[in-house]
Amino acid sequence: NAGVTQTPKFQVLKTGQSMTLQCAQDMNHNSMYWYRQDPGMGLRLIYYSASEGTTDKGEVPNGYNVSRLNKREFSLRLESAAPSQTSVYFCASSPLTGYSNQPQHFGDGTRLSIL
Amino acid sequence: GENVEQHPSTLSVQEGDSAVIKCTYSDSASNYFPWYKQELGKRPQLIIDIRSNVGEKKDQRIAVTLNKTAKHFSLHITETQPEDSAVYFCAASIGNQGGKLIFGQGTELSVKP
């Protein structure tokens, strides 16, 4: 039982390149989330998916797109990477039944540097 | 917009002392308040959470208190140990928006032996 798995763990990109961060969970959770973590700023929500087939913007969605491929997988895409997107990206999932909040479980993160 | 303020940003205590971290939130509809511990280079891990229908919750050396009227909640760690050293984040749910959380800026706790 791996929990939340993120790939890759590390990535270096050049400005303007594109890439997709992958996230998969094996806990049969309904909801999935993408955060970025920058020094001194805590975790900020980029996008989330409350259930399969739905996605919605979080606090800092500009420059990103997401796809909820199926119940297990939620990917984050940077279409044209910018240095301001250098960060650690965390994926999380939660059971979320109805609108009752449940704990979120995090992956190990992807450390992304954009030159 | 919704906001969570966390204080202090750094906290240093002697082993065996207590540590208290405080958070305030702005959304009166928030009803779920988790606390996460993050060790250097690792993922955030849930250590305790509290819902708005409860004023206090305890789990061994960790406790959380919630004051809905004042819109603040606190994490209390007693008998601190060096392995408690980490960054701690509070969070609050955003109204009834399908599990969305807003996080505080984090508190770096250092427990000196």
Interface residues (C-beta under 8 A of the other chain):
Chain A: S31 Y33 G40 M41 G42 L43 R44 L45 Y48 A50 S51 D56 G58 E59 F90 S94 L96 Y99 N101 Q102 P103 Q104 H105 F106 G107 D108 G109
Chain B: G1 Q6 S9 N31 Y32 P34 K42 R43 P44 Q45 L46 D49 R51 F89 A91 S93 N96 G98 G99 K100 L101 I102 F103 G104 Q105 G106
